Amino acid sequence: MFFRARAYHQSMSDNPVRETQTCVSPSRPYYFGNAIHEGFPEFLGRHSFDQCFLIGSDHLLRDLGRPLLAAMKRAGIRFQAVSIPDTERDKTWDTLRNLCEQLLARGITKDSILIALGGGVLGNVVGMAAGLIYRGIRFVHVPTTVTAITDSTLSNKQAINGATGKNQFGLYHAPLFVWADASYPLSEPPRQQRSGIVEGIKNVLISHNGPAAAEAMLHLWHQEKLAELMWALIESKQRILRQDPTEKGYAIVLEYGHTFGHAIEWLGAGKLLPGEAVSIGMGLAAELSHRLGHLSEPVVRDHYRLLDRLGTPTHLPRDLDPQAVYQTMLSDNKRTGKGLRLLLLAGYGRFVNPDGDYQVAVQPGVILDVLERSRSRA
């Protein structure tokens, strides 16, 4: 028996929904607004399904999920709520397997829809499950954090962590649509909001907009303008994705700072948020490019000035060993048969690009020296 949207007359005049696209291939509708949970059943009901599974952590289902569940119930949608852990250490095969088996036990079919209510970790696990169950079923992203709303949901990449690094196992699986409610991140602690904003700072530093656009973003960072800031962050990533909707060519520049950052986050074992580790990684990448003669000192200073103003770390923590960081980088998920290579800026909107793929091989000794110098300044 399939759900058909009943007449649903919730007025959305006070809470308009803005529609854009994810800008990847295949591109999907991206709906954005403030306190828009009452409109969710109307948009979900444009698709036929037998039932939905709303998946989130215990606290998200209890707090943010309650109004969404109530709206779905009023609309007559058949659904089940499913709780899974959503920390970075839970982004594992065990969590994925347990979720898949639980969904099968609860009667999921090819006609069901998964709804991921949470941040980037939960969205990735649910996206992986959707891509694997019955060789692929539909899912919807309902992101709840600045990072998820402005970065991770603007991608068809789903992944879990391996034993030696982040996002080592994954697939491309597009959501049915993204439903981004700007009211959700208002409850995020400032530290977590900052972590999400890092990606936007990165997006403009690797574009021709440079520091002026980053300054404009930072000017918007307070609760009253958080929705406006998040829209600016979304647009900063879309501008890059439009140039490479496949995410397999030019869009790799979005990984600037991530080769360092992922290794640092992994070794930090929960002490650093993802954006904080990327913030350090951006500083290291800028220093490395300057050390090799590609990037001017003023651009390096811009990195530190903007990230310091945001309040995220920019130097390798003293308790991390440079050799361990380098060894972890060797397991980076961008590594090819050419070995470890890095994204190095040559200037705003320009990358060092000798081989046409925006990545550069660097001698291990140089990388280790930059890591050691950064740690000494922490």
Secondary structure as UniProt FT lines:
FT   STRAND          18..21
FT   STRAND          29..33
FT   HELIX           37..39
FT   HELIX           40..44
FT   TURN            45..46
FT   STRAND          52..56
FT   HELIX           58..62
FT   TURN            63..64
FT   HELIX           65..74
FT   TURN            75..76
FT   STRAND          79..83
FT   HELIX           88..90
FT   HELIX           93..105
FT   TURN            106..107
FT   TURN            110..111
FT   STRAND          113..118
FT   HELIX           120..132
FT   HELIX           133..135
FT   STRAND          138..143
FT   HELIX           146..147
FT   HELIX           148..152
FT   STRAND          157..160
FT   TURN            166..167
FT   STRAND          169..172
FT   STRAND          178..181
FT   TURN            182..183
FT   HELIX           184..187
FT   HELIX           190..205
FT   TURN            208..209
FT   HELIX           210..219
FT   HELIX           223..225
FT   HELIX           226..241
FT   TURN            242..243
FT   TURN            245..246
FT   HELIX           250..255
FT   TURN            256..257
FT   HELIX           258..268
FT   TURN            269..270
FT   HELIX           274..291
FT   TURN            292..293
FT   HELIX           297..310
FT   TURN            318..319
FT   HELIX           322..329
FT   TURN            330..331
FT   TURN            333..334
FT   TURN            337..338
FT   STRAND          345..347
FT   TURN            348..349
FT   STRAND          350..351
FT   TURN            354..355
FT   HELIX           364..376
//
